[in-house]
Amino acid sequence: MSILRDAPLLRHFVAVAAEGSVSAAAVKLAITQPALTKSIHKLETNMGVKLFERLPRGMALTSYGRTLLPHARRIQAECHFADVEMQAFRGGRTGRLRVGAGPFFGAALVPGAIAQLQERYPRLDVEIVVGINDVTHPRLFDGELDIVFSGLPEATELPPHIDRRPFFEIESRVVAGERHPLVGRKAVTATALGRFPWAIYQQDREVVGHLYEAMRGEGAKAPRITTETTSLTTLIQLLKAGHHLSCVADALVVAYPDLGLAFIPFARPIHRYPAGALVHRSLERYAPVRLLHEYVSTAADKLRRR
């Protein structure tokens, strides 16, 4: 039995898995609930296994369903990429590009690159998802995003269908508003940092882990994180308004010297990591992807030389 025979049913399967219920998935797919139930039953019959447990309040994947889900998502993604590649033969002047960006890239480099891209292709629609790696990378791997600009994992951690393209290294450093009491000192100890409240962006546990490690390495207790926000703008305004500290990419402060933020002279960066682009190999010939990568890479190179 070839799973491609059931390819039209996989879209319905993925929707039910994502929504957790037939009724919610039917609304999302704009079909009737009985029609969707029939599709799921047909897919299960064809595969000879149960893909969902029917619960009083929804649907849960069985072990068979969990095994099928990543494959079904990739099949959907490849169908999308096939459509996109056909657009490339028409010049790539229409369609939809789905872009992910880390906080730094989403604030500093990607918006200008997208503006350039849409000047070249005015009929191209672009969706931007800004978030930490835990938000954007899974969506890229599942085919929900076409390209992501962010911190880069090791090449060995990536699926084979994802290409890794480094730009430069970023340091995550301690920052505050320009009027913070610690700004302007020659050196600041970890103990001094621990006396102030901390704010973080989007529950970035990786940064928090490195922060705690840095503080312990200097013989100090972990700082108290009092505020978490999903908005980089809110984080910046909070730092400028009070005595909070945070960790952000050094390149963001360099790129926007009028942002109202300043580095705190702590002994070492909190974290250092490579940054660049992750892109589906299926889209390497798609002109908008190639150009967007080129525009962001050029902007990153100019920033690196500052």
N, C-alpha and C positions, 0 to 999 in steps of 0.2 A: 504494500500500500504506500503510495507516494503522498507526502503531506501537502505537496503543491496542489493536489486535487481539492484540498480543503482550504486553500488560501483565502477565498472570500469569507469563510467562516471564522478565520483567525482574528479578523478585525473585531468581530462580535465578542469572541473569547477575551481578547485583550481589554475591551471596554468593560466587560463584567468584572474582570479581575481588578481593574483600576478603581471602579466605582463601588465594588463590594455588594452590589445588588442588581437584579435584573431590571427593576423599575427605573433606577437612576441611570443605568447604562442605556436603556431604551430611549429615555429623554435625550441623552447626549447624542445618540446615533440618529435620532429623529425617526424611529420606527416603533411599531407597536410592541407591547410587552409579550403577547403570544408569539409574534414572529421571532423575537429574540430568543425566547425560550425554546422554540422549535430549532433554531440554528445551533444553540448549545447542545441540545439533545442529539441532533444529527452529527455534530462533531464528535461527541462522546461515543456514539454508535459506530462511526467510521473508525475511530481509533481503538475501540474495544476497551476503554477504561473510563472511570469517572474522573472528571476534571475538577468538579466542585462538590463540596459538602453543602447540602441545603440546610440552612440554619433558620431558626424562627425569625431572625432579623437580618437576613442577607445570605450571602454566598461566600464561602471560604474555599480557597484552593486546596485540593488534595496534593499528595506528594507527586502524582502524575501531572497535575496542573502546574505546580511550581517548577517542574522540570521543563514543561512545554513553554512556559511564559517567556523566558529570555529568547528562545528561538522564534516564537511568534512575533515578538517585538522587532527582532532583526529582519524577519521577512517583510514586515510592514515598512521598516526603514529602507530596505533595499528597493521596494516598490516605489517609495518616495524618491529615492536617489535615481532610479531609472527615469522617472518623470523629469527630474531636475536635469539629468544628463541630456535628455532629448531637447530641453530648453537651450542647452549649451550650443547645440547645432543650429538653433535659431538666433544665436547671438546673445542669449542670456538676458534679454531685455525685459522679460516679464517673469512673474513667479513670486515666490516667497522664500526669504532667507531667514533661518532661525539661528540666532547668535546668542551664545552665553558669554558672560564676562565676570571676572572677579571684581571685588570692590574697587581696586586701583584702576584696572583697565576700564571698567564701566564708568568711572568718573573722569579719567584723564585722557585716554587714547581712543577708545572705541567710538564715542559719539561723533568726533570729528571725522573719523574714517568712514563712518556710515553716511555722513553728509556728503563726503566726496563721492562715495559709491552711488548714491541716489542722484547726484548731478549727472553721472555717467549713464545710469539706468533709471530714469525717473518713474518708470512703471513697475519697478521692483519694490515689493513690500518687504519690510524687515521687522522681525520680532526680536526684542532684546530681553534676555533674562539675566539680571545681575544678582550674584550671590556667591557664597563661599563654595569651595570645591565639592563639599558634600551635597550641595544643591545642584550645581551645573554638570558635574562629571557623570553621575548616573543617567541623567537625561541625554547627554551626548552618547554614552555607550548604548543606550536603548533606542537611539535613532530619533529622539524627540528634538534634538538640536543638531545643527549642521557643523558648527565650528565653535570652539570655546577659547577665549583668551584668559589665561589664569596662571597661577602657580602650577608647575608641572610635576606630576609623579614620576617615578623612575620608569624607564621604558619597559622594564620587565613586569610592571604592574598594569600595563595597558593591554586591552584586547587587540588581537592582530589586525583588526580593521581600522584602528585609530593610528594616525601619524602624529609624531611628537616633533615640534619645531621650536627650539629655544630661541629667545631674544636676548635676555640678559639676566643677571642675578638681582634679586630684590632683598633688602634687609627690612625686617619688621622692627621698628624702634619705638622707644617710649616717647610719646608726644603729649603736649598740653596746649592750652590757650596761651597766647603770647604774654598775658599778664599773670600767669601762674607764679607762685612764690619760688619754685625751683628753677625757673627759667633764668638764665644768666649766670648761674653758679659755674664754677670751674669743674666740679665733679659732684655727683649725687650718689649716695649709697643706697643699697637695696632697702635698708631699714628706713631711710627717709621716704622712699617710694611707698612703703607700706603704711605710712601715716595718712595717705590720701585715698579717697574713694576712686574706684576704677570703673570704666565703662568699656564694653566690648560690642563689636558689630556682629549681629546675626548668629549669636550663640556659637562662635567660632572656637570649638573645643580644641582644635590643633594649636591655635595661638595661645589659648589659655594654658594648655599643657606645657608649651615652651616657656611661657611667662613664669609659671610655678617652678619649673626646672631652673630657670635663670636666678630666681630669688633664692631658692634653696642653695644653689651653687655659691651664692655670696653670703650664706649663713643667715638669711632672713626668713621670716615666715611668709607664707603665701598672702598676697594682697587681698583685700576684700572687694569683690566685684559687686557693685551696688546697682548697676544699670546695664541692661542689654537692649539693643535696638536693631531693627531690620532696615533702618535708614542711615546711610552714611552721612547725609545732610544733617539729620538729627544728632548724630554723634559729634560732628564738628561743632554744631551750635552749642551742644552741652559742654564741650571742652572750653569753648570761648566764654561761656557764661559763668562758669564756676571753677572749682579746684579739682575737677576730675582729671585722671590720667588715662591714657589708652595706648594701644599698640597699633600702628598703621604702617603701610609701606612707605619707606623713606622717599621713594620716587614720587609719591603723591604730594608731599610737602615741597619737594624740589620743583615739580611741575607747576605748582600753584603757590608761589611765594607770598601772594596776597591773601591766602586762605585764612590767615589769623592763627596759624598753628606754629609751634616751635618744638625743636628737639630738646629733650631733657638729657643732660650729659651723664648718662649712666655708663658704666664701664664697658658694656658690650651690647651688641644688638640682641634682641629677644629671639630672632629666628632669621636664618638666611636660606633662600631657596631660589631655584631657577624658575623663570617665568617665560611664557611664550604662548604658542597656539597648539591646540589639539584639533585635528580635523579628520573627518571620515575620508578614507582613501578613495572611496567611490566618487567623491566630489572634487578630486584634484584637477579635473579638466573643466570644471564649471567656472565660467569667467567671473561671476560675482564673488565666489569664494576666493579665487586666486587674487583678485584685485583688493578685496577687503584685507586679506592677509598681507599683501604688499603695503597698503596704506598704513596699517597698524605697525608693521615691522619698521617702516621708514620713520614713523613718529617715535617709536621706541628707541631707535638708533640715535636720533637727534637728542632725545632726553638723556640717554646714556652718556653722551659726550659733554653734557653740561658740567 
